[in-house]
């Protein structure tokens, strides 16, 4: 379910991010880049782990990338926002950030290392106020 840009669905319900550190609605991945060495991070950090600089600039990452690795799980933990089986992958964005995400494709036979992936946002649950809780996933592009 792509974001509408207004933070609300057509039904008038409010959309809220499952984790605002990892997804700013409607559909932006907040990262940062070290101004001293150029390393890119997701989610945002306060210190570069490569050169230890605190001179970081906030950026938004491209909603696309390549699948670097993945695993498929056959059991979901209690209370999880996913149903088994499901796959989790690491996507490398064009900026060089590594994004770990649930993949929309649970069948490992359809996933290939190096394949192009694109981000989608989906309702994963409803909160106590009736708002749609939104999270990002990646699907084959």
N, C-alpha and C positions, 0 to 999 in steps of 0.2 A: 504494500500500500504506500505509494509515494506520498511524501509530505506535500501539503498544499501551499506552504509558504506563509500561511497565516497562523499556524499553530492550532487550527481547528479543522475538523472534518465538516463535510456538508451537513451532517446531522446536527451541528452546533456543539458537539462535545469537544472538549479541549484535548489536545494531544500533548503529552508530556514525555520527555526522554527518560528511558530507563536509567541512564547514567549520563548526565550533562557533561562530565569530563570527557566522555568518549563520543558523544553525538550531540551536536547542536541542531535543533530543528530549524528548518524542515529536513535538511539532509546533508549536514556538513560535518566532516571529520576534523576536529581541532588538533593541530599538531604544532610543533615549533622547530625552528632551525637555529643552530648555533651560528652567530655572526662571526665567530673567530675561526672555526674549523669547517663549518658547512654541514655537520651531521644533522639529520632530520629525525624527529622523534614523534611517536604517537603512543599513548596520549601525551599531552604537554608535560614538560618537566621544568624544574627550577634550575637544574645544573646539567651541563653536558657531561655525559659519562665517558666521552672520548677524550676531551681536553680539560675538563673540570670548570670551564668557564660558566659564568652566570649571565653572559651576554647573549640571551636567546630572544628571537623574535617570533611572535605568534603568526602562524600561517594556517590555512585550511588545505587539507590534502585532496588530491584528485580522487573521485569516487570509483576509480578503476585501478587495476593492477594485475600482477601475474601470481598465480598460485605457486608458492615456494614449497609447501609441504602440507600434509593433511592427515587426519586420522578419523576413522569412523567408529562411533561408540554404539553399542547395542543396548545399553541401559542408561536411563536418565536419572540423575539424582533426585531425591524427593523435593518437590516444590520448584523444580526447574521450569524455565519458560520454553522448553523444547520437549518434543516427544521422540523417543527412540524408535528406530535408529536415526542418528544424525551425525553429520560430519563437522569437524572443526578444522579450519585451515589457517595458514599464515599467508597473507597477501602482501606482496611488495609493491608499493605505489611508485609511480614515475619519479617522485621526489626522493625515493629510497627509504621511506618509512616502512616498518613492518607492522601490519595490522592483523591481529588474531581475531577470527570471527567465526560464528556459526555459518555454515554453508547451506544454501537452499537445496542443494542436491545431496541426498543421503546415500546414493548408490555409488560406492567407490569405483565401480567399473566405468562410470561416466566421468570421473575426475582424472585429470592428467596434470602432472607437474609441468609448470610453464604455461598452462592455459590462461587465457585472458578471463578476468573476472570483473564484475561490476557490482557496486553496492546498491542495495535496495533497503528501504525501511518498511517495517511491518509492525502491526499491533501485536504485542506478545501477551498482554493481559489488560485488565481494567483495574484501576485503583479504587480505593474506598470512596472516592468522591464521584465515581462514574467516568473518570477521564480515561482515554485510551493511552496506555503506556506503550511507547514506540521504542524499538531497538533496530540496529542495523544488522544486516546479513550480507553475504556476498553470493552471487550466482554466476554461473558461466555466462560470458558475454557472447 
